[in-house]
Amino acid sequence: MIYNQVKAFVLENRSIPSSELRNAKLSMPNVFSAGERAFLTNLTQDLHLTPSWDEYDDEDQNLVVLRFPGVLESPLHDEDSESDSQDEVEATAAVDRVLRKYDKGKMLMENADDNFDLREEVRLKQKMDEWKRTYYWVCHLPHSLDVQSNNPLRINSRYRMMILIK
């Protein structure tokens, strides 16, 4: 599971001094679905990790590599110890808040993509039916009819056929 791997990576590297964070990275094979990639992108943004989507291992397998922020841009340098320790406390609290948010979140079923396609198909059919009903009601029904409802199923069968055929 993606979240458990990222959480373990963050927690085990929490106690590492910032000078050694340059070597810390989490590599995962990039075989994720679109939903998993979106989840991983949101998770890395929330945890302020830097994802790299275009790295390869020795067997030419595409990898997603997560690193701590700033590792690739510039060398890490030590500031005064008092402000550094205060920043570390604040950073630890922020990471804990993000991890609690994800721990409380609902886990999606593994076959959620199948459910998504079905839900999207039903939603699209409902929208098209609504559009057809409105279009044929406004454009094709004679205005001189005394119709009680705008529901095409309750209109005289002669006009209902006109609505369904056109």
Sine and cosine of phi, psi and omega as CSV:
sin_phi,cos_phi,sin_psi,cos_psi,sin_omega,cos_omega
0.00,0.00,0.71,-0.70,-0.11,-0.99
-0.88,0.48,-0.76,0.65,-0.08,-1.00
-0.87,0.49,-0.68,0.73,-0.03,-1.00
-0.89,0.45,-0.62,0.79,0.03,-1.00
-0.92,0.40,-0.69,0.72,-0.01,-1.00
-0.92,0.38,-0.66,0.75,0.02,-1.00
-0.88,0.48,-0.71,0.70,0.01,-1.00
-0.89,0.46,-0.66,0.75,0.03,-1.00
-0.87,0.50,-0.73,0.69,-0.02,-1.00
-0.91,0.41,-0.70,0.71,-0.06,-1.00
-0.93,0.36,-0.61,0.79,-0.02,-1.00
-0.96,0.27,-0.39,0.92,0.02,-1.00
-0.99,-0.12,0.08,1.00,-0.02,-1.00
-0.91,0.42,-0.60,0.80,-0.09,-1.00
-1.00,0.00,-0.04,1.00,-0.01,-1.00
-0.97,0.26,0.70,-0.72,0.06,-1.00
-0.88,0.47,0.50,-0.87,-0.08,-1.00
-0.88,0.48,-0.42,0.91,0.02,-1.00
-0.94,0.35,-0.41,0.91,-0.01,-1.00
-0.99,-0.13,-0.09,1.00,0.01,-1.00
-0.91,0.41,-0.32,0.95,0.00,-1.00
-0.86,0.51,-0.52,0.86,-0.03,-1.00
-1.00,0.00,-0.19,0.98,-0.06,-1.00
-0.98,0.19,0.82,-0.57,0.07,-1.00
-0.43,-0.90,0.46,-0.89,0.05,-1.00
-0.89,-0.45,0.86,-0.51,0.00,-1.00
-0.94,-0.35,0.75,-0.67,0.04,-1.00
-0.72,-0.69,0.61,-0.79,0.07,-1.00
-0.88,0.48,0.69,-0.73,-0.04,-1.00
-1.00,0.05,0.96,0.27,0.05,-1.00
-0.86,-0.51,0.53,0.85,-0.10,-0.99
-1.00,0.09,0.53,-0.85,0.13,-0.99
-0.96,0.26,0.12,-0.99,-0.02,-1.00
-0.88,0.47,-0.64,0.76,0.02,-1.00
-0.91,0.42,-0.65,0.76,0.03,-1.00
-0.93,0.38,-0.61,0.79,0.05,-1.00
-0.90,0.43,-0.65,0.76,0.03,-1.00
-0.90,0.43,-0.68,0.73,0.04,-1.00
-0.88,0.48,-0.72,0.70,-0.01,-1.00
-0.90,0.44,-0.63,0.78,0.04,-1.00
-0.89,0.46,-0.72,0.70,0.03,-1.00
-0.90,0.44,-0.66,0.75,0.01,-1.00
-0.89,0.45,-0.70,0.72,0.00,-1.00
-0.92,0.39,-0.56,0.83,0.06,-1.00
-0.92,0.39,-0.68,0.73,-0.01,-1.00
-0.90,0.43,-0.59,0.81,-0.01,-1.00
-1.00,-0.02,0.01,1.00,-0.02,-1.00
0.84,0.54,0.68,0.74,0.12,-0.99
-0.99,-0.10,0.38,-0.92,0.01,-1.00
-0.96,-0.28,0.94,-0.35,0.03,-1.00
-1.00,0.04,0.57,-0.82,0.12,-0.99
-0.82,-0.58,0.89,-0.46,-0.12,-0.99
-0.99,-0.11,-0.08,1.00,-0.16,-0.99
-0.86,-0.51,0.59,0.81,0.06,-1.00
-0.97,-0.26,0.39,-0.92,-0.05,-1.00
-0.75,-0.67,0.49,-0.87,0.06,-1.00
-1.00,-0.03,-0.16,-0.99,-0.06,-1.00
-0.92,0.40,-0.42,0.91,0.01,-1.00
-1.00,-0.09,0.31,0.95,-0.01,-1.00
0.87,0.50,0.54,0.84,0.09,-1.00
-1.00,-0.03,0.75,-0.66,-0.01,-1.00
-0.92,0.39,0.73,-0.68,-0.04,-1.00
-0.85,-0.53,0.46,-0.89,0.23,-0.97
-0.96,-0.27,0.83,-0.55,-0.04,-1.00
-0.89,-0.46,0.81,-0.58,0.03,-1.00
-0.96,-0.26,0.72,-0.69,0.04,-1.00
-0.74,-0.67,0.27,-0.96,0.06,-1.00
-0.97,0.24,0.41,-0.91,-0.12,-0.99
-0.91,0.43,0.58,-0.82,0.08,-1.00
0.99,0.15,-0.07,1.00,-0.05,-1.00
-0.92,0.38,-0.63,0.78,-0.05,-1.00
-0.99,0.11,-0.43,0.90,-0.14,-0.99
-0.98,0.18,-0.82,0.57,-0.11,-0.99
-0.58,-0.81,0.37,-0.93,0.04,-1.00
-0.91,0.41,0.58,-0.81,0.02,-1.00
-0.98,0.21,0.63,-0.77,0.02,-1.00
-0.74,-0.67,0.45,-0.89,-0.03,-1.00
-1.00,0.04,0.72,-0.69,0.10,-0.99
-0.98,-0.17,-0.17,-0.99,0.04,-1.00
-0.92,0.40,0.54,-0.84,-0.18,-0.98
-0.93,0.37,-0.50,0.86,-0.04,-1.00
-0.93,0.36,-0.76,0.65,0.00,-1.00
-0.94,0.33,-0.51,0.86,0.03,-1.00
-0.91,0.41,-0.69,0.73,0.00,-1.00
-0.93,0.36,-0.57,0.82,0.04,-1.00
-0.92,0.38,-0.65,0.76,0.05,-1.00
-0.90,0.44,-0.63,0.78,0.01,-1.00
-0.90,0.43,-0.62,0.78,0.03,-1.00
-0.90,0.43,-0.70,0.72,0.02,-1.00
-0.91,0.41,-0.65,0.76,0.01,-1.00
-0.91,0.41,-0.65,0.76,0.03,-1.00
-0.89,0.45,-0.67,0.75,0.03,-1.00
-0.90,0.43,-0.64,0.77,0.01,-1.00
-0.91,0.41,-0.67,0.74,0.03,-1.00
-0.89,0.45,-0.66,0.75,0.03,-1.00
-0.87,0.49,-0.65,0.76,0.03,-1.00
-0.89,0.46,-0.69,0.72,0.00,-1.00
-0.91,0.42,-0.69,0.72,-0.01,-1.00
-0.91,0.42,-0.61,0.79,0.06,-1.00
-0.90,0.44,-0.63,0.78,0.02,-1.00
-0.87,0.49,-0.70,0.71,-0.01,-1.00
-0.96,0.28,-0.53,0.85,0.05,-1.00
-0.90,0.43,-0.60,0.80,0.00,-1.00
-0.98,0.19,-0.31,0.95,-0.05,-1.00
-0.91,0.41,0.41,-0.91,0.01,-1.00
-0.98,0.21,0.62,-0.78,0.09,-1.00
-1.00,0.02,0.73,-0.69,0.03,-1.00
-1.00,0.08,0.49,-0.87,0.03,-1.00
-0.92,0.40,0.42,-0.91,-0.03,-1.00
-0.92,0.40,-0.49,0.87,-0.01,-1.00
-0.99,-0.12,0.54,0.84,-0.02,-1.00
-0.90,0.43,-0.45,0.89,0.02,-1.00
-0.90,0.44,-0.62,0.78,0.04,-1.00
-0.90,0.44,-0.70,0.72,0.03,-1.00
-0.90,0.43,-0.57,0.82,0.01,-1.00
-0.89,0.46,-0.72,0.69,-0.01,-1.00
-0.87,0.48,-0.67,0.74,0.02,-1.00
-0.91,0.42,-0.70,0.71,0.02,-1.00
-0.89,0.46,-0.66,0.76,0.00,-1.00
-0.92,0.40,-0.63,0.78,0.03,-1.00
-0.90,0.44,-0.69,0.72,0.03,-1.00
-0.90,0.43,-0.69,0.72,0.00,-1.00
-0.88,0.47,-0.68,0.73,0.00,-1.00
-0.91,0.42,-0.67,0.75,0.03,-1.00
-0.89,0.46,-0.66,0.75,0.03,-1.00
-0.89,0.45,-0.68,0.73,0.02,-1.00
-0.90,0.43,-0.67,0.74,0.02,-1.00
-0.91,0.41,-0.66,0.75,0.05,-1.00
-0.88,0.48,-0.67,0.75,0.03,-1.00
-0.90,0.43,-0.68,0.73,0.02,-1.00
-0.89,0.46,-0.72,0.70,0.01,-1.00
-0.87,0.49,-0.71,0.71,-0.02,-1.00
-0.86,0.50,-0.73,0.69,-0.01,-1.00
-0.92,0.38,-0.69,0.73,-0.04,-1.00
-0.88,0.47,-0.78,0.62,-0.05,-1.00
-0.94,0.34,-0.48,0.88,0.03,-1.00
-0.93,0.37,-0.71,0.70,-0.06,-1.00
-0.97,0.23,-0.66,0.75,-0.18,-0.98
-1.00,-0.03,-0.51,0.86,-0.23,-0.97
-0.88,-0.47,-0.25,0.97,0.02,-1.00
-0.99,0.12,0.69,-0.73,0.04,-1.00
-0.89,0.47,0.66,-0.75,-0.04,-1.00
-0.96,0.27,-0.25,0.97,-0.02,-1.00
-0.99,0.12,-0.09,1.00,0.01,-1.00
-0.94,0.33,0.59,-0.81,0.09,-1.00
-0.98,-0.19,1.00,0.06,-0.08,-1.00
-0.97,-0.25,0.71,-0.70,-0.07,-1.00
-0.99,0.13,-0.42,0.91,-0.12,-0.99
-0.71,-0.70,0.42,-0.91,0.10,-1.00
-0.99,-0.11,0.19,0.98,0.05,-1.00
-0.99,0.13,0.90,-0.44,-0.06,-1.00
-0.87,0.49,-0.41,0.91,-0.01,-1.00
-0.96,0.27,-0.32,0.95,-0.02,-1.00
-0.99,-0.14,-0.01,1.00,0.01,-1.00
-0.99,0.12,0.41,-0.91,0.02,-1.00
-0.74,0.68,0.59,-0.81,-0.11,-0.99
-0.87,0.49,-0.53,0.85,0.02,-1.00
-0.87,0.49,-0.69,0.72,0.00,-1.00
-0.98,0.21,-0.51,0.86,0.06,-1.00
-0.88,0.48,-0.65,0.76,0.04,-1.00
-0.89,0.46,-0.63,0.77,0.04,-1.00
-0.88,0.48,-0.65,0.76,-0.03,-1.00
-0.92,0.39,-0.69,0.73,-0.07,-1.00
-0.98,0.22,-0.45,0.89,-0.07,-1.00
-1.00,0.09,-0.66,0.75,-0.11,-0.99
-0.92,0.39,0.00,0.00,0.00,0.00
